[in-house]
Each structure stands twice: as structure tokens, then as C-alpha cells.
Amino acid sequence: MWFKNLQIFRLPAPWKVDIAQLNTQLASQAFSQCAASDMQTEGWDSPRGNDALVHSVNQQLLLLLTTEKKLLPSTVVNQVTKVRAAELEEQQGFAPGRKAMKDLKERVTDELLPRAFAIKRQTWVWIDPVNGWLVVDSSSPSKADEVIKLLLKCDKIPLESLRVKVSPQTAMTDWLVGNEAPKGFTIDQDTELRAVTEDKATVRYVRHSIDADDVQRHIANGKQCTKLALTWDDKVSFVLTENLAIKRIKPLDILDEDKDTRTADENERFDADFVLMTAELAKMIDDIVYALGGELADAVAA
């Protein structure tokens, strides 16, 4: 398995975690399916479909947050409410008022909820107690926040935001100006340049060779790099964003050279892939942080 996106948070390194205790704490927030009257539920699920809510391999931990949400479009609720309101007006001889309409809409919603379809969304979480990383596989900061809010209900999880000395926007702009990536990285074909002015004029290169002169002209006119596609160590390609999120992660062929020799057992193969992913991504995150000037001195307690 490979995460596709990284929202990165800091833990002390190393972080001494009691896996049994963490599993017990997560169990108090375990996932359960939506009841008839629920619009949405969320909770911790077993990453491997057993009783364990914490999957541990080679000192690396894997968690799974499952969210189930009912699909009940507002247009459907409004249409049914309108029909019921017309029926009520015919019965009582006058149109229902604002409060009556609000109550009617709530009753219609409660009536339709048990029949609404539900969809599940899974969000993977990787905890690296050795190197002090907590990573959420999500392209959306808001979805990562859902994970963090639930995790912080557990005792003694000393989470911090990852803070670096040089902002990604400044660093990526400098790399493009110099037409040179930091050591260990190469610049790929996707980038986004956005003006800092109110109109936020934006130029995007998508699977297109980046012309250094063209890019430097945009930067000279006040645009900053907000997204940049990079490859790390010829092993992993990704897009770095201005918010220090890492998106569109793709392991390259060099990491799959031994795939034909891997075990056929599904569980062993899953664990082997997880170990490979965590080992490579931990090193990649370290190199990205280094390329951004390192962490702020007070960002994490060692």
C-alpha cells in the first residue's frame, strides 16, 4: 500500500507509545454504522479487518478512520417539504408560516433519513514513533483536521503542526528562479504560479516542460510558486504545495524491481509494502524538511 497524499504533523522523536493502551483508547471511539436517524457517523476501524485498531509492523503504526454519511440532497428534502406544505395548506385553509415550515422540513428530513443511501469514506493514518511523524493520507486539510480532532481525544498524544524555517512558497519560487532543485530532488513538469495581488492571477503548467525564461518572467512580475512537481531520489514523484502538503505521490519503478519475488500471502505482502512505504517516505520527509531550512527550533520537543 502507498499513501497518495500526506498531511504531516509532528510528534516527539522518538515517541514512546503503548500500543495496547492506544488501541483501548481508540476502541472508545470505534466506528459504527449510521443508525436510522443519523446523518453521519465516524470512528476508528480495524486496518486489517480484525479486532486490532492499531496495526503495528516494524515499529510503524497504521490506523484507519471510517466515516459513513447519508446521501440526502437538499433538493429532495425541499421538494417533499413543498408537497407536504401544499397538503397542509389545503387541510387548514392557509399557508404554513415560517416556524411551521421549519418544523415541517425537520419532520421530512427525519422521515427520509432511514431510506437514504449511505456512503463510506476511509482515511488512513500512519504514525512513525521512531522519527516522530504522524501523517494523514488526505488531500484535504479539513479531512485531516477530522482525524486530528478525534485523535486528540486520546490521552498523551503530543501532536504539533510541522513548521519549517523557509516557507514552501518561498523555497519553490527560489528553486524555479535558479532553475535548480535542492540536492536529491529533480523538478518535474507540473507547477502553479499565482500572483500575490487581489486578483490572484494564476499560471499552470500541466505535463508541460517548464521554460525557465518564461517562469522567471512571471516571477519577476510578482507571481509566486504555490505548487511544484518534484521527484525525490529517483524513487518517488509528488507535488509539494504552499501549505506543506504533499500530493499525488507515486512510487517509481525502482521501488518495484523486486515485486516478482514478494510473497504471495496477502497479509505478508501488505506488511512488506507498508514497511517499504514508511521507510522511504520517512527519509523523503526528512529531506523535504531539510530543503526548507529545517524545523523551527521550538517546533518539536526532542
N, C-alpha and C positions, 0 to 999 in steps of 0.2 A: 504494500500500500504506500501511496505517496500523497502528502497533503498538496493541495492545489494553490492555497493561499496561506499567508502567515500574518496573523496579528500577534505581535510579540510583546510579552510582558516579562518583568524581571523578578527573580527570586534570589535570595542569598545563595552564594555558591561556595561550598556545597550546602544543600538544604537537607537537613535530617528529617525525613518523613517516615512516619509509622503507617505503613500501608494498610494494616488491619484496622487501625483507628480511622484512617481516611475513608476506607470502604464503609465503615459503620456510619460515619457522618454523612456520606453520600446517600446511604440507604434511607435516611430520614427525608430525603428529597427525591426518592425514586420515581421514575416515570410511571404514570398510569393513564390509560386511555380516557378520552373525554367522556364524561357522563352525559346523559341526555340533555341536561341543562347547561353544560359547559360550552363556551365558545372556543376556549383554548386551554391546553394543559402542557406543562413541560416538566422534565425531571431527568435524573441520571439513569442510563440504561446500561446493560452489560455489553461491552465492546465485542465479546466473543460468544454471546448468546448463552452464557452460563450464569451462575449466581454471583460472580465477581463483578463489581462495578469499577474496579481498578485492575487493568491488565498490565502486568509488570514483566518486562523482558530486559535483561542485561542492564538493570538499574534505570531503565526508562519506563515511564508510566503512560498509559493510554486511557482516556476517559471518553465517554460518549453522552452527549446531551441530546435527548429526543424531544421534539416539540410536535404536538398534534393540534391542528387548527381546523375548525369547521368552516366550510365554504358557504357563506350565506350572503350573497350580494345585496347591497342596499337597494338596488333597483327592484329586486324581488320583494323585499320587505315593503317597500313603498307602494308597489303595485297592489299587493294583497291588502295593505292598510287602506288604500284608496277605495277598493271594492267594499271592505267592511264599513268604512265611513259612509259610503253611499247607502248601504243597507240600514245602518243605524239612523241616518237622516230620514229615510222612508218610514222607519218604525216610529220615531219620536216627533217627526214633523218639522225638525230644524236641524241645521248642520252642527256637528260636534265642535266645541270650542277648542282652544289651543291645548289646554290641560287634558281634555278628553282625547284629543288626537295623540298626545304624547303617551297617555296610558294605553290607548288602543295599539299604537305601534309597538310598545313593550310587550303587550299580550301576543301580538302577531309574531314577534321575534321568538318569544318563549315557545310558541306553538310550532314554529318551523324548525327550530334548532335540532330536535331529535331526528328529523328527517334529512338534515343537511349532510352532505358528504364531508368527510374529514381527510385531510392530507397530513403526512408526517414529514418532518424535516430533521435530519441528523447533523449534528455539529461535533466534529472530532476535536479533542483537546490532547495535546502532548505536553507532559511535564518532564523536564530534564533536571532532576535534583542534583546531578553531578556538576553541571555547568551553570545551573541557575536560570533556566529558561522555562517559561510557560507560554505555549503557542496555541492559538485557536485557528483552526482551518476554516477561515471565512474571509470573503472579500469585503464584507460589510462591517464597519466598526460597531454599528448598533447591535448586530448579532453577537459580536464578541463581547459587548457590554452585558448582554443577557447571560452569557456564560460566567463572566466575572462576578456579576451580582449574586448569582447562585452559589458560586464557589466561596465568596466571602462570608456566606452564612456558616461555613465550616470554620472551626476554631483554628487559630495558629497557621494561617496561610498568609505569609508576609509578602503580598504582591505589591509591586511598584510598576509604574509606567517606565518604559525604556526611554532614556534621554541621552542624547549624544551631543558632542561639542559643536559639530558643524551640521546645520540643517540639511536634510537630503536635497532640498530645492537648491540651496547654495552650492553644495558639492556637485550635484549633477550638472548644473549650469557651468561650473568651472571645468568639469571634465569635457563638456562639449566645446567650450571656448578653446581649450588646449588640444582638442581632438585626441584625447588620450584617457583611457580608463585607468583606475588605480591598479596597482600590482595584483595579479591574479584574476583580473576581470577583463573582458572584452566588451565593447559597445556593439549592440545588435541594431536591427533595422527599425525598431519602433521607438518613437519618442513623442512627447507632447510639450509644446512651449505655450505659455499663457502670459498675457500682459498683466501687470500689476495695477493697471488703471481700472476705472469703474466698469468699462465695457467688457473687460476680461477677454479680449480678442485672443483666439486660440489657433495654433497651427499644429497639425498632427501629421506624423509620418507613420504609415502603416505598411509593414512589409516592404519598405522602400529604403534604398540606400540613402544615408544621411549625408547631404552635401555640406561639408564643413563651412564653406563660404556663405552659403545660404543661411545656415543655422546661426552663424556668428552675426550676420546682418540682423536677424530677428532679435537676437540677444542685445545687440547694440541699440536697437530701437525700444528696449525696455522689457522684453519678454524674459521669463524665467522657465527653466525646465521643471515640469511637475511630474513627469513620468519618463522613465528611461529603461529600455530593454537591455539586459546585460547577460553575459554568460560567465559563470564562475568556474575557474579551474578546468575548463573544457568538459565539465560534468553536469552542470545544472544551468538551464536558462530560466530567466524570470524577469519580471518588471518591478522596478523599485519606484515607489510613489513618494510624493512630497510629505506624506504623513508617516513615513517609515513603515508602511505596509508593503509586503512582498506578494506579488500576484502572478498568476499564470505560470506557476512553477512546472517545469518539465525536465525530468531526468533524461540525460542524453545517452546515446548508445553505449558509451564507455562503461556505464554502470550496469549494463545488461549483458556484458560479454560472457558472464558465467551462468546465464539463465538456463541453459540446457542441462547444467549439472546440478541444478537445485532439486531438492526432494520433491516427490510427488504428493506427499502428505500436505493437505491444505493448511492445517494449523502450523506445521513447521515452516511452510512456505510463507505464511502470513508473518510469523515471528521473524524470519530471516529478512523479509522485506522491511519490516518495521525497524529492525536493528540497523540495516543499511541506510534507511532514510534518516533516522535520528543521528547517526554518526556523521553523515555528510552534511545535513542541514545545520547541525551544531557548529561545525567548522565554518560553514558558509556564513552563518550569522556572525560569528566572531570576526571574520574578515570584513564583512559589511560594516560592522561597528568600528573596526579599526580604520577603514577607509573614510569614515565620517568623523575622524578625530578622536575616537574612543568615547567612553561614557563620561558623563559629568561626575565629578569626584563624589558628590553626595547622592548620586542616583541609586546606589545599592550598597547595602551593608555587607561586607565580605565576611 
